[in-house]
Amino acid sequence: MFSRRTLLQSGTAVALGAPALIGFAQQSVTLRFHTFVTGTSGVWNNALLPWMQKIQNESGGRIRFEHFPSMQLGGNPGQLFDQARDGLADVVWAMPGLTPGRFPRSEVYELPFMMSNAGATSRAFWEYIQTHAADEFRGVRSLAFHVHGPGVFHVRERAITRPDDLRGLRMRGPTRMITALLGHLGATPVGMALPQIPEALSRGVIDGTMIPWEIVPSIRVQEMVQFHSEFDPAGGALYTTTFVMAMNQRRYDALPPDLKRVIDANTGIEASAALGRGQESGDAPARRIAQERGNRINTIRGVEAQEFRRQARPVEVNWVQDMDRRGFNGRELLANARRLIEKHSRA
């Protein structure tokens, strides 16, 4: 049985300990994570969610995330970077290419036939941004820069085996570089947000789309097309798309030092590589789904692949000239981007 003195002592201890307990409670934070992909997509489950879970685990549960996929906080995908900058979201995963011309130097990794391995290219992309284009992402705390796996043609009624097969087709492309590529290959480029693709395919507004394999099941593209055309990895991917994970700088600055260290440990070149690998890991399972459905999958290689390269060359030339007009050395930027891919592919 407690004495009055014991109760008074314990009450004093609780009172004295209250500020410490309040202080501890203040050390836990919840970050709002906002992006445009669905919560069922491969990149969400294979890359973004594991990244968030890793931070939650390493912080002992003191950093938690509220999940807002599918633009649930409002706006459109091209506004995500500004939402992180302005504090409308705490962390975002965004495509720089959705705001054409705003991040011009980063577009180099979206040029045709730049990459074949998402992990190595993501490492290269991180290093390239730090050394050649960091000022393009002012106003946020950049956490990672990465790319997805090889881009693939997905077409309703025609196999794409050579550039001429694209003539007359209305093809959806995700970014400025990729729609330019489609135009040089003879297709009619159609700019369109990812969620619009299924309806556009089913209604015949477009004849096909360019997306990596991992996206296919989440928007059921395999049910609306019959033909898929990929490139032999030995010759490089037709294209890839770039991504940035960014955090509101004020939100980061307000974190206690130990939680900043948790974020920092999951930021940078290795985090970029992990996100690239995670997204690419969804390619093979998605490809199997299309294959099991009976869709036709063909691989473009050899002479046909070289012809695609030849006809895609003006996209690269035009980008270099655009950089020169902006006051940058386009040829040097391109050479450095390729050198970094080679460097990290050998590592």
BAMIDREN-782850 format. One record per residue (C-alpha): residue in one letter; residue number from 1; x negated, y negated, z negated. Coordinates in pm, whole numbers, plus 50000, padded with zeros to 5 digits. Example, Ala and Ser with C-alpha at 12.3 -4.5 7.8 and 13.67 -1.06 7.14 Angstrom:
BEGIN
- rest;nr;x;y;z
- A;1;48770;50450;49220 $
- S;2;48633;50106;49286 $
//
This chain:
BEGIN
- rest;nr;x;y;z
- M;1;50000;50000;50000 $
- F;2;49862;49660;50104 $
- S;3;49805;49399;49832 $
- R;4;49895;49035;49880 $
- R;5;49524;48956;49897 $
- T;6;49471;49216;50170 $
- L;7;49758;49071;50371 $
- L;8;49620;48720;50330 $
- Q;9;49274;48835;50440 $
- S;10;49411;49016;50744 $
- G;11;49627;48717;50829 $
- T;12;49323;48490;50810 $
- A;13;49131;48727;51037 $
- V;14;49411;48727;51290 $
- A;15;49431;48350;51278 $
- L;16;49057;48310;51319 $
- G;17;49055;48566;51597 $
- A;18;49341;48410;51791 $
- P;19;49127;48166;51992 $
- A;20;48896;48448;52091 $
- L;21;49190;48658;52205 $
- I;22;49332;48366;52400 $
- G;23;48991;48308;52551 $
- F;24;48973;48672;52655 $
- A;25;49319;48654;52813 $
- Q;26;49207;48353;53015 $
- Q;27;48924;48559;53159 $
- S;28;49168;48773;53359 $
- V;29;49277;48637;53697 $
- T;30;49523;48731;53968 $
- L;31;49427;48642;54324 $
- R;32;49681;48611;54605 $
- F;33;49556;48801;54911 $
- H;34;49725;48692;55234 $
- T;35;49693;48830;55586 $
- F;36;49886;48900;55904 $
- V;37;49860;49280;55932 $
- T;38;50123;49507;55781 $
- G;39;50083;49703;55462 $
- T;40;50106;50023;55668 $
- S;41;49827;49935;55911 $
- G;42;49501;50123;55927 $
- V;43;49288;49819;55847 $
- W;44;49496;49743;55537 $
- N;45;49468;50096;55399 $
- N;46;49115;50179;55516 $
- A;47;48938;49847;55464 $
- L;48;49125;49567;55289 $
- L;49;49294;49763;55011 $
- P;50;48976;49958;54920 $
- W;51;48787;49625;54901 $
- M;52;49044;49486;54658 $
- Q;53;49053;49807;54454 $
- K;54;48673;49810;54426 $
- I;55;48673;49458;54283 $
- Q;56;48952;49543;54042 $
- N;57;48762;49850;53920 $
- E;58;48428;49671;53888 $
- S;59;48591;49390;53691 $
- G;60;48749;49635;53448 $
- G;61;49090;49528;53571 $
- R;62;49027;49161;53491 $
- I;63;49053;49066;53859 $
- R;64;49378;49175;54014 $
- F;65;49527;49103;54351 $
- E;66;49879;49020;54456 $
- H;67;49929;49164;54803 $
- F;68;50089;48954;55074 $
- P;69;50052;49133;55409 $
- S;70;50262;49043;55716 $
- M;71;50230;48667;55648 $
- Q;72;50461;48696;55346 $
- L;73;50341;48364;55205 $
- G;74;50455;48190;55522 $
- G;75;50289;48024;55817 $
- N;76;50140;48197;56118 $
- P;77;49818;48402;56156 $
- G;78;49628;48109;56304 $
- Q;79;49683;47911;55982 $
- L;80;49529;48163;55742 $
- F;81;49185;48000;55731 $
- D;82;49340;47665;55638 $
- Q;83;49555;47834;55374 $
- A;84;49238;47958;55203 $
- R;85;49075;47617;55236 $
- D;86;49378;47434;55096 $
- G;87;49460;47682;54818 $
- L;88;49791;47808;54954 $
- A;89;49631;48152;54922 $
- D;90;49331;48258;54715 $
- V;91;49180;48508;54960 $
- V;92;49267;48557;55326 $
- W;93;49169;48794;55604 $
- A;94;49191;48608;55933 $
- M;95;49097;48619;56302 $
- P;96;48895;48311;56401 $
- G;97;48988;48376;56765 $
- L;98;49352;48290;56695 $
- T;99;49255;47921;56693 $
- P;100;49083;47890;57035 $
- G;101;48776;47671;57042 $
- R;102;48769;47602;56669 $
- F;103;48492;47852;56590 $
- P;104;48313;47855;56927 $
- R;105;47974;47994;56825 $
- S;106;48135;48291;56649 $
- E;107;48304;48389;56977 $
- V;108;47975;48535;57101 $
- Y;109;48062;48870;56938 $
- E;110;48387;48884;57136 $
- L;111;48205;48872;57470 $
- P;112;48240;49186;57687 $
- F;113;48019;49486;57617 $
- M;114;47845;49335;57313 $
- M;115;47888;49627;57073 $
- S;116;47965;49994;57023 $
- N;117;47932;50038;56645 $
- A;118;48145;49831;56408 $
- G;119;47923;49875;56102 $
- A;120;47600;49760;56267 $
- T;121;47772;49482;56459 $
- S;122;47940;49357;56142 $
- R;123;47602;49331;55971 $
- A;124;47474;49144;56273 $
- F;125;47777;48914;56275 $
- W;126;47727;48823;55907 $
- E;127;47360;48739;55963 $
- Y;128;47437;48547;56281 $
- I;129;47693;48327;56105 $
- Q;130;47453;48251;55818 $
- T;131;47174;48149;56055 $
- H;132;47360;47996;56350 $
- A;133;47719;47900;56266 $
- A;134;47775;47861;55891 $
- D;135;47907;47508;55938 $
- E;136;48200;47640;56143 $
- F;137;48343;47786;55823 $
- R;138;48303;47487;55593 $
- G;139;48563;47434;55323 $
- V;140;48595;47795;55204 $
- R;141;48378;48053;55035 $
- S;142;48303;48306;55308 $
- L;143;48308;48660;55169 $
- A;144;48261;48872;55482 $
- F;145;48244;48856;55860 $
- H;146;48310;49172;56058 $
- V;147;48443;49328;56378 $
- H;148;48674;49617;56460 $
- G;149;48595;49929;56661 $
- P;150;48589;49941;57041 $
- G;151;48882;49778;57219 $
- V;152;49097;50004;57440 $
- F;153;49346;49957;57726 $
- H;154;49697;50085;57648 $
- V;155;49928;50074;57952 $
- R;156;50287;50181;58012 $
- E;157;50281;50331;58361 $
- R;158;49931;50325;58508 $
- A;159;49595;50473;58414 $
- I;160;49311;50221;58414 $
- T;161;49003;50384;58566 $
- R;162;48850;50089;58755 $
- P;163;48903;49709;58754 $
- D;164;49135;49718;59056 $
- D;165;49386;49917;58849 $
- L;166;49454;49604;58645 $
- R;167;49565;49393;58939 $
- G;168;49924;49280;58905 $
- L;169;49955;49397;58544 $
- R;170;50066;49164;58266 $
- M;171;49826;49245;57986 $
- R;172;49830;49114;57631 $
- G;173;49498;48989;57494 $
- P;174;49435;48877;57134 $
- T;175;49187;48588;57177 $
- R;176;49051;48331;57422 $
- M;177;48753;48543;57522 $
- I;178;48962;48852;57581 $
- T;179;49234;48680;57781 $
- A;180;48955;48527;57993 $
- L;181;48816;48877;58043 $
- L;182;49155;49005;58157 $
- G;183;49181;48725;58410 $
- H;184;48840;48803;58559 $
- L;185;48939;49170;58586 $
- G;186;49244;49078;58792 $
- A;187;49524;49112;58535 $
- T;188;49768;48841;58433 $
- P;189;49665;48755;58075 $
- V;190;49938;48709;57816 $
- G;191;49850;48559;57478 $
- M;192;50067;48714;57210 $
- A;193;50063;48775;56834 $
- L;194;50024;49136;56723 $
- P;195;50379;49179;56579 $
- Q;196;50531;49081;56915 $
- I;197;50364;49363;57109 $
- P;198;50621;49644;57049 $
- E;199;50920;49444;57168 $
- A;200;50725;49300;57462 $
- L;201;50623;49650;57573 $
- S;202;50967;49801;57528 $
- R;203;51134;49521;57724 $
- G;204;50874;49519;58000 $
- V;205;50756;49164;57922 $
- I;206;50403;49305;57932 $
- D;207;50270;49615;58106 $
- G;208;50004;49688;57850 $
- T;209;49787;49560;57569 $
- M;210;49428;49562;57452 $
- I;211;49386;49669;57089 $
- P;212;49157;49909;56903 $
- W;213;49290;50260;56838 $
- E;214;49348;50202;56467 $
- I;215;49623;49946;56533 $
- V;216;49823;50177;56762 $
- P;217;50031;50380;56509 $
- S;218;50120;50084;56286 $
- I;219;50309;49918;56574 $
- R;220;50399;50248;56750 $
- V;221;50226;50161;57075 $
- Q;222;50179;50532;57150 $
- E;223;50558;50560;57186 $
- M;224;50579;50283;57445 $
- V;225;50285;50359;57672 $
- Q;226;50168;50669;57853 $
- F;227;49806;50582;57935 $
- H;228;49502;50487;57726 $
- S;229;49159;50400;57870 $
- E;230;48847;50376;57657 $
- F;231;48480;50328;57745 $
- D;232;48195;50567;57691 $
- P;233;48029;50445;57366 $
- A;234;47687;50493;57525 $
- G;235;47760;50198;57753 $
- G;236;47909;49968;57488 $
- A;237;48265;49873;57407 $
- L;238;48471;49665;57647 $
- Y;239;48531;49416;57366 $
- T;240;48579;49366;56995 $
- T;241;48746;49100;56782 $
- T;242;48594;48907;56494 $
- F;243;48735;48862;56144 $
- V;244;48657;48650;55840 $
- M;245;48746;48715;55478 $
- A;246;48749;48383;55297 $
- M;247;48825;48260;54945 $
- N;248;48942;47924;54822 $
- Q;249;48628;47753;54693 $
- R;250;48796;47590;54392 $
- R;251;48946;47923;54288 $
- Y;252;48601;48082;54302 $
- D;253;48440;47793;54113 $
- A;254;48697;47832;53832 $
- L;255;48605;48196;53767 $
- P;256;48393;48278;53461 $
- P;257;48033;48371;53548 $
- D;258;48076;48746;53502 $
- L;259;48377;48760;53737 $
- K;260;48191;48548;53992 $
- R;261;47923;48816;53984 $
- V;262;48183;49083;54065 $
- I;263;48303;48883;54366 $
- D;264;47943;48814;54473 $
- A;265;47859;49186;54455 $
- N;266;48135;49250;54709 $
- T;267;48042;48965;54940 $
- G;268;47792;48944;55221 $
- I;269;47624;49171;55469 $
- E;270;47707;49506;55305 $
- A;271;48066;49407;55236 $
- S;272;48093;49304;55602 $
- A;273;47957;49640;55717 $
- A;274;48193;49829;55485 $
- L;275;48494;49641;55619 $
- G;276;48386;49706;55978 $
- R;277;48333;50075;55910 $
- G;278;48660;50097;55719 $
- Q;279;48857;49948;56004 $
- E;280;48681;50164;56262 $
- S;281;48750;50476;56055 $
- G;282;49113;50451;56158 $
- D;283;49032;50490;56527 $
- A;284;48992;50868;56544 $
- P;285;49315;50957;56355 $
- A;286;49513;50709;56566 $
- R;287;49365;50851;56886 $
- R;288;49475;51200;56779 $
- I;289;49831;51077;56733 $
- A;290;49843;50957;57094 $
- Q;291;49677;51276;57214 $
- E;292;49921;51502;57026 $
- R;293;50209;51308;57175 $
- G;294;50086;51410;57521 $
- N;295;49970;51066;57631 $
- R;296;49690;51058;57886 $
- I;297;49352;50938;57758 $
- N;298;49065;50877;57996 $
- T;299;48708;50763;57940 $
- I;300;48551;50508;58173 $
- R;301;48183;50571;58239 $
- G;302;47915;50561;58505 $
- V;303;47975;50361;58823 $
- E;304;48324;50253;58715 $
- A;305;48193;50118;58384 $
- Q;306;47922;49926;58567 $
- E;307;48184;49767;58790 $
- F;308;48374;49649;58484 $
- R;309;48050;49499;58352 $
- R;310;47987;49320;58681 $
- Q;311;48332;49168;58700 $
- A;312;48323;49070;58331 $
- R;313;47992;48886;58367 $
- P;314;48150;48540;58434 $
- V;315;48305;48543;58084 $
- E;316;47955;48546;57938 $
- V;317;47825;48284;58182 $
- N;318;48116;48052;58106 $
- W;319;48068;48090;57730 $
- V;320;47699;47999;57759 $
- Q;321;47787;47692;57963 $
- D;322;48055;47594;57711 $
- M;323;47801;47613;57428 $
- D;324;47559;47399;57629 $
- R;325;47828;47135;57680 $
- R;326;47890;47133;57304 $
- G;327;47523;47063;57239 $
- F;328;47413;47416;57151 $
- N;329;47172;47640;57338 $
- G;330;47416;47903;57463 $
- R;331;47156;48134;57611 $
- E;332;46959;48133;57286 $
- L;333;47270;48199;57077 $
- L;334;47361;48494;57298 $
- A;335;47008;48635;57287 $
- N;336;46999;48608;56907 $
- A;337;47340;48773;56872 $
- R;338;47223;49069;57080 $
- R;339;46890;49086;56898 $
- L;340;47071;49112;56565 $
- I;341;47290;49396;56692 $
- E;342;46979;49583;56804 $
- K;343;46810;49517;56470 $
- H;344;47100;49648;56262 $
- S;345;47168;49939;56496 $
- R;346;46812;50063;56430 $
- A;347;46842;50023;56051 $
//
